[in-house]
Amino acid sequence: MDNMSDMDCLSQKIPKSDSIHHMSHSQTRPELPPLPASANEEPSELYQTVMSHSFYPPLMQRTSWTLATPFKEQQHYRGPSDSIANNYSLTARDLKLKDLLKVYQPVTISVPREKIIQGLLSASKSSSKPNKKKMKFSPKGKEDPIGTRLACNTSASSPVKKEVVTLTLPGSRPMSPEEQIGVMLQQEMEIESKETKPSESDLERYYYYLTNGIRKDMIAPEEDKVMARISKLISNTLLTSPLLEPLMTGLVEEKENDYYSSLMKSIVDYILMDPTERKRLFIESIPRTFPQRVIRAPVPWHSVYRSAKKWNEEHLYTVNPMILSLKELWFAEFRDLRFVRTAELLAGKLPLLPHEYQNVIQKHCREARQILLSKWIPTCAQLFVSRKEHWVCFAPKSEYDSSYNIEEYFASVASFMSLQLRELVIKSLEDLVSFFMIHKDGNDFEEPYQEMEFFIPQLIMIKLEVSDPIIVFKPSFDDCWELIHNSFLEIIKNSKGIPKVESILFPELKGYNLILATVNADEKLVSDFVDQTFEVFRKNQVGPCKYLNVYKKYDDLLDNTAEQNITAFLKENHGLDDFVTRINSIKKRRNEIASMHITVPLAMFCLDTMTLNYDLCERAQNLKDRLIQFQVDVNRDTNTSICNQYSIIADKVSEIPANTRELVSLIEFLKKSSDVTVFKLRKQLRDAVERLEFLMDYADLPQEDIKLNSTLFLWPDQIEDILENSRNLLLSKRDQAEMDLIKRCSEFEAKLKGYNKELEGFRKREVMTTEEMKNNVEKLNELSKNLDQALVEFELINKEEDLLEKEKSTFPLLQTVLTNKVPYEQLWVTAYEFSIKSEEWMNGPLCLLNAEEIAEEIGNMWRTVYKLTKTLTDMPAPRRLAENVKSKIDKFKQHIPILSISCNPGMKDRHWQQVPVTAHPPTSPAQPSPAQPWSW
């Protein structure tokens, strides 16, 4: 095949026009004999051309008067005009221009079809014959199924000018498209049965001539305006895009190839229509083209169709361009609009409290209605104004014309917009139903309750509260259903009152219904939606009611039965073990309540049990506190009685007898106390230990009770020491201790005198410098320590005198010093503390101050100083000091209210911005200020 192609290319280079280069009339595809083997020279051009044409005879002439001429024209000696005309039809291939008749103005007459055929046959016989072959002209015998017009031409050689008659054939019967398709399929099957399928050789030669049979320069190039028309159909953005430039180049090239390929195929197919050419080119059959089926008139329903078409053109407004514009506007901008945006609800914070749910529904509906009023209706009106050419034709031309058409048109527009509004409402209702249908399975559960069964977000929060003696839902289920039902009504309510578009186009219209129709609340579809939702709501009532069974075992806390049981228990005599059992039981119940769910997810609803659990915990805690307080009171009374008995014994054995009778009485009391009373008290003390262990586990004792318990447990050791010391001193060391006691008493007296002298030095001190106050406070502290030691020593001396049966030494100077020391100590300590702390309070950062503690300390200082001013009347210097300190404290007390406000944790930066400018410092307590005085 490649060798043949090369030979064909070599033959194309031969510039000769001799017929030998183009002949190929052999019917058996002859070939030249092969060259001798000894011939080494290259074959001649003539040999190569003949070899090429013997395999693939040429299809077109290489040289001709016209741009392209089929090879078959070479056997005729025709002029260019005759050659061109010859290519139009096979039936006209032997016609010549000189033999054609002159055509005159036709006259239309009706002639039977048989006469028309006879006239054509006679005209063909009288025509001139061609030079070589006899021309035959005979029409096909089949009747034309379609009405046509044929021209009968008369001979031009006749001396008399004959008329050219145009005949009108009768039309064919009406056929439906199905019938016409059936006829065409039958004809195609008949034609296909007569034709033979092409062989592989036919296909190979056919595709060869498609690609190599016609040169590209023989075909007229495509006009530039074709490409210009194509470019107008493409967006300029695509034409000018640099990224699409390679694609555009490839598409243009593909278009040009398709153009030349289609023309080449058309020329090849036309040439092969000639059986002689097929025989010459050794192609018996070619591929059959795809049939073209066209349905044509007349059809049976023609008149009915025209009548219906006319009525639709006058009354069917749904095909008006404005309706399409309204539909496109709706789908472009308002297709996703909803009165309730359920997707936003599900994506937001759920569950919602009832009032929150109601507010969200109303807000969404108002926003959707506002969009319809402010955007949809005005935009539709603007469309009618900008495209009035589509509907102004329905308006009356004058005031005498009827306005029925324009009214009917806008009624159709209103119906269409009402359908859109209804569609919006219905879809909003469907979305709302779907919003609740996510919990269509209800919230019934198998006890015990498992929180993980309900993982879908809940919708509405319901609180559980106590309404003695039962637990109630707040809001109730009736209120919840009313809230949900109102959601549907809210959607319908906000869809009403939407004006028609003509209310904006023609504001002067009055007396017409200018409101778009929408869904009514009493329609069946609304009731169906409500019924579906109510069924879901009904299924979701089961879970909350069933969950109340969890609180059944706590009914005694709700109906005060537990309170009555505790009252009866306290009236009976019970041991600590009974109290422990009862308290632990109450504590366990309280812990159970405290550990219960605060929020209980139950599909559509979520129960808020915080208030209920807190109320039940408080009731249980009150029962527990009653039991504990009862034991606290018992413990206080019992311990006070024991301590009083110990005090009596200690006081008794510490007494100094005045004579021998008193000494004997004291010895007898000492013996009785050691042998009997102390053992009884120890037994009571063991009971006190058990009570204290109980109270340490369950009670928070006040400071007085803690101090009382400490005193109680210290008494046994103290009383033993007292008794033992008394016994030894009375029996063994009486004589020896008398001299030591005398000496000790004299030394103790001298020491007390020194303390008294030191204390007298404070009568004249009134300097209020910080350093002086600090020194005085230190001196007083040192004196207090010495006096404490003196008191201890004094008690020892008294005990020794009691044992020795000596008169009890009172050492009045000790008591005097102690008494006189108290006002001085209170005065200087208070003055020093106020001096130090007032400086810190006045100049320190507010963030470090506690207003309550400051107020308490200032109150204590003021009371102390006030008492000193009353007791130091005979001592001028200390009294003046006390009055001075009292005056300073009074001035500082004026700032305590403002200090309480400033140190309040609730003070924020925005509050400090509202503080008057006269206030100092201007900064908030959270920002420490510099050490500077401040005032208000």
Salt bridges, closest charged atoms under 4 A:
ASP8 OD1 - ARG62 NH2 3.59
GLU73 OE2 - ARG78 NH1 3.09
ASP94 OD1 - ARG78 NH2 3.52
GLU188 OE1 - ARG293 NH2 3.00
GLU195 OE1 - ARG288 NE 3.93
ASP217 OD1 - ARG215 NE 3.19
GLU222 OE1 - LYS255 NZ 2.62
GLU223 OE1 - LYS225 NZ 3.34
ASP269 OD2 - LYS265 NZ 2.78
ASP274 OD2 - LYS72 NZ 3.58
ASP274 OD1 - ARG93 NH1 3.23
GLU277 OE1 - ARG280 NH2 2.80
GLU314 OE1 - HIS315 NE2 3.87
GLU333 OE1 - LYS375 NZ 3.86
GLU344 OE1 - ARG341 NE 2.71
GLU344 OE2 - HIS364 NE2 3.82
GLU367 OE1 - ARG341 NH2 2.79
GLU389 OE2 - HIS390 NE2 3.69
GLU408 OE1 - HIS315 ND1 3.44
GLU423 OE2 - LYS427 NZ 3.02
ASP431 OD2 - ARG338 NE 2.87
ASP444 OD1 - LYS546 NZ 3.21
GLU451 OE1 - HIS597 ND1 3.76
GLU465 OE1 - LYS474 NZ 3.95
ASP468 OD1 - ARG619 NH2 2.89
GLU523 OE2 - ARG422 NH1 3.03
ASP528 OD2 - LYS524 NZ 3.04
GLU535 OE2 - ARG538 NH2 2.26
ASP556 OD2 - ARG589 NH1 2.81
GLU563 OE2 - ARG626 NH1 2.85
GLU572 OE1 - HIS574 NE2 2.68
ASP578 OD2 - HIS574 ND1 3.23
GLU592 OE1 - LYS553 NZ 3.75
ASP615 OD1 - ARG619 NE 2.51
ASP633 OD1 - ARG636 NH1 3.21
GLU655 OE1 - LYS652 NZ 3.95
ASP705 OD2 - ARG636 NH2 2.85
GLU720 OE2 - ARG682 NH2 3.72
GLU724 OE1 - ARG727 NH1 2.96
GLU738 OE2 - LYS806 NZ 3.21
GLU760 OE1 - ARG763 NE 3.66
GLU766 OE2 - ARG880 NH2 2.84
GLU793 OE2 - ARG744 NE 3.96
GLU793 OE1 - LYS751 NZ 3.57
GLU800 OE1 - ARG744 NH1 3.48
GLU805 OE1 - ARG734 NH2 2.66
GLU825 OE1 - LYS821 NZ 2.63
GLU857 OE1 - LYS837 NZ 2.81
GLU883 OE2 - ARG879 NH1 3.20
ASP890 OD2 - LYS886 NZ 3.30
